[in-house]
């Protein structure tokens, strides 16, 4: 038997309207209908911006939705991001959340269990992400304190929103926006970074939305928190549409994995005609921001002897170096390495796996902006 | 006398189109749930009501719990199967938000079970190489305008190499007909891009998803 919680959520499919005269007329009319509908049913739109609730400014900067324990048979948790604010010694995220389902909402159901090094029952499964400097941050803690809401304070009746908080490391001065992720990796969108804690401050640890903001620790209260352990360098992952060159970028380093099936003919170390454009892009990036030694490494699948694969991987690495070096400027030096079949990234028992293993990687340190 | 006849004819066509649109709209809202197409579908994204207005606490709460928080309007959907080495699980992906920000791209989608069962989903379903990180890091977007394919950002703790994170949802361990909301944050797409595609392992690529800029 299907439980009430398992009722399919009301999702509306929108279909494309074709650019015909009738379509244009329909679009105009649909817009009119949509506007009328929004006025008639204000609950269908969630405001974005600053809302005045009982005379208090309540920023509504992002929203999120997930199911308790990430189980869609359990009630939905919904909420709002109210701010990402620079404070003395850290960065605080204000959010509110609750559930419209069930008899009552327990804050502990909205978060995974917190565990060491955090205290129990704290809302710490929140991250803020800075894609410009490629860093993510998790809540701060010290030996005695976890700098995040006690999930028990977030208990409420169905349909109510209570405000929680979590304090993160200080953000670089250049950061103007961050992405906020709520429990179970639920994205809440890009949120502006602003200065100062929200006011007025409530005496309640988790006030209802519109009834003030929780007191958050600042300054000396955060002095013993290790900001470094709450900081994660990120990797930005991209590729061209053909996946000829897959690029992994960290704040300090770029790694390009080139598909040897495109760069070379089978069992050959002579670059194909398709290789030049791909390698030109890599060389241009090295010239723009590369520094130190560029390490070019050839890899093969397991077909053939170890010796022949070793030789082929060395020759392919050398061919790539020969193509990159003249275009990459004088700020870097090159090193060619062959690994043969010794470092597979996929199984060699399938054609797809073998294809992934036939590759050349180009790894170099970067200076300046990593984005 | 021909012009009034022509205008009258156009008006009649518009009225008919209006009636069809209204009927379809009402039918859709009465129906409540998405109608499964035979292939990928997409249309315009909802606009964002940028407002500064007064509300009571109850009104704001009603808007959050009853409104569209990026999980209601289906911009495109496709049927496929969640990977399982023995018995793949038929499912549907419904994309409900694609928002391009200056420094990132947000995609929200819902995983819906097409059968009335309660499968245990493999950690490898959306993460073949590192399933023990318990996330869906193999999802990707395809930005044809920028000629790039992007995956969510991933990170590893500097103090504990066994701790990692992804700017993507945790691996769903199960799914039902209700639908499991999932999301991921990707690098920014090309400023000229008006659509993108979502690539979820086990499912056909969901193409021409309209992009909302914010």
Interface residues (C-beta under 8 A of the other chain):
Chain A: X2 X5 X6 X7 X8 X9 X10 X11 X12 X13 X14 X15 X16 X17 X22 X25 X26 X29 X30 X33 X38 X42 X43 X44 X45 X46 X47 X48 X49 X50 X51 X52 X53 X54 X58 X60 X63 X64 X65 X66 X67 X70 X71 X72 X73 X76 X78 X79 X80 X98 X100 X127 X129 X131 X132 X134 X135 X136 X138 X159 X160 X161 X177 X179 X181 X184 X185 X186 X187 X189 X190 X208 X209 X210 X211 X228 X229 X231 X232 X233 X234 X235 X236 X237 X238 X239 X240 X241 X243 X371
Chain B: X13 X14 X17 X18 X20 X21 X22 X25 X28 X29 X32 X33 X34 X35 X37 X41 X42 X43 X44 X48 X49 X50 X51 X52 X53 X54 X55 X56 X57 X59 X60 X61 X62 X63 X64 X65 X66 X67 X68 X69 X70 X71 X72 X73 X74 X75 X77 X94 X96 X99 X101 X102 X103 X104 X106 X108 X110 X112 X116 X118 X135 X136 X142 X144 X147 X148 X149 X150 X151 X152 X153 X154 X155 X156 X157 X158 X159 X160 X164 X165 X166 X167 X168 X169 X170 X172 X173 X174 X175 X176 X177 X178 X179 X180 X181 X183 X184 X185 X187 X188 X208 X214
